[in-house]
């Protein structure tokens, strides 16, 4: 193609011509006033939080908790599945073996010595909850998570178990807690 043919095929956009009313922003000001008037006559959308608690859906993903089993022990078996599945790398687990002479841990090979979740790093995706074969970790409907320092937002095993105790006592168990004794993975194996 020659240079003359290329010039004929290229078209340049012309800037739009602006009239006096557009130059003075009159249509934009009128649209803004119309929006304001429309909102003045609608139902009040302001939420009076914290005086009025919001309605949280049952499947809301808030603060984590570590569940207890029927004997009051931590339900976690330190399989590291939640730590592996976490895209934010906010879970750290250190496992310890059980004493075979101790009858309280006779049904397990190991349990978490430490279990730490950095709530500031977490993206609350629920992958840890999905990956857990024994339903030991869950996301609750607690939404008002605050802390004055970064250290306050790092939840250790005791703090996660206290969240479990708080949600059980208040009757705000997550919707996802209605599985079997050990979890969905054990039910598939036993069937």
SVG drawing of the C-alpha trace seen along z (x, -y; Angstrom):
<svg xmlns="http://www.w3.org/2000/svg" viewBox="-41 -30 46 77">
<polyline fill="none" stroke="black" stroke-width="0.4" points="0.0,0.0 1.3,-3.4 1.5,-6.3 -1.3,-8.1 -3.6,-5.1 -2.8,-4.9 -3.7,-8.6 -7.1,-7.9 -7.9,-5.0 -6.9,-6.6 -9.7,-8.8 -9.1,-11.1 -11.7,-11.7 -12.9,-15.3 -13.4,-16.6 -17.1,-17.3 -18.3,-20.9 -19.4,-22.2 -22.1,-24.7 -22.5,-27.4 -24.6,-25.4 -22.1,-22.5 -19.2,-24.9 -21.0,-26.3 -21.8,-22.8 -25.5,-23.5 -26.7,-20.0 -24.4,-18.4 -25.6,-20.7 -29.2,-20.0 -28.6,-16.2 -27.0,-16.5 -29.9,-18.6 -32.4,-16.0 -30.5,-13.2 -30.5,-15.1 -34.2,-15.8 -35.0,-12.1 -33.0,-11.0 -34.8,-13.5 -38.1,-11.8 -36.9,-8.1 -37.0,-6.0 -34.0,-6.6 -31.1,-4.4 -28.8,-5.4 -28.0,-2.6 -27.8,-3.7 -24.8,-1.4 -23.8,-0.6 -27.2,-1.4 -29.0,0.8 -27.3,4.0 -27.3,5.0 -29.0,8.1 -26.1,10.4 -26.8,13.3 -26.4,16.8 -23.6,17.6 -21.5,14.4 -17.8,15.0 -16.4,13.2 -14.0,14.0 -12.5,17.5 -13.0,20.0 -11.5,23.3 -14.2,25.9 -14.1,28.2 -15.1,31.8 -17.6,33.5 -14.8,34.0 -14.0,30.2 -10.7,30.7 -9.6,28.8 -11.1,30.6 -8.1,29.9 -5.9,32.9 -3.0,30.8 -3.2,32.1 -2.1,28.7 -4.8,28.7 -6.1,25.2 -2.6,23.8 -1.9,25.3 -5.2,24.1 -4.9,20.5 -4.1,18.1 -3.1,15.3 -0.7,17.5 -2.2,16.2 -2.4,19.6 0.5,21.1 0.3,24.4 2.8,26.3 1.9,29.9 2.8,32.1 2.4,35.8 0.0,37.3 1.1,39.4 -0.2,42.9 -0.4,43.4 -2.8,40.4 -6.4,41.7 -7.7,38.3 -5.8,38.3 -6.0,42.0 -8.0,41.4 -5.4,39.1 -1.8,39.2 -1.3,35.4 -2.9,32.1 -1.9,28.5 0.7,27.3 0.2,23.8 -2.5,22.5 -2.2,18.9 -4.3,16.9 -3.3,13.3 -6.7,11.7 -5.2,8.7 -3.7,10.7 -6.8,13.0 -9.1,12.3 -12.0,14.3 -12.4,16.5 -13.4,19.6 -10.8,21.9 -9.5,23.0 -13.0,24.0 -13.5,25.9 -10.2,27.7 -10.6,28.9 -11.5,32.6 -12.8,32.6 -14.6,29.2 -12.2,27.8 -12.0,24.3 -15.0,22.1 -15.8,18.6 -18.4,17.1 -20.9,14.2 -18.9,11.9 -18.2,8.9 -17.0,6.2 -13.3,7.2 -11.2,4.4 -7.8,4.1 -5.5,1.3 -2.3,3.0 -1.3,5.6 -0.5,8.1 -4.2,7.9 -5.3,9.1 -3.2,12.2 -5.5,14.9 -3.8,17.9 -5.3,21.2 -6.8,20.0 -8.3,16.9 -9.8,19.0 -11.3,21.4 -12.7,18.5 -14.5,17.4 -16.0,20.9 -17.2,20.6 -18.7,17.1 -20.6,18.2 -22.0,21.4 -23.1,19.5 -24.8,16.7 -26.5,19.2 -24.8,17.7 -23.3,20.9 -22.4,20.7 -24.8,22.4 -22.1,24.7 -21.8,26.5 -24.4,29.2 -22.2,31.9 -21.2,35.3 -19.1,36.0 -15.7,35.9 -16.7,34.1 -17.7,34.7 -14.5,36.6 -15.0,39.2 -18.6,39.7 -17.6,40.4 -15.1,43.0 -17.5,44.8 -20.3,44.9"/>
</svg>
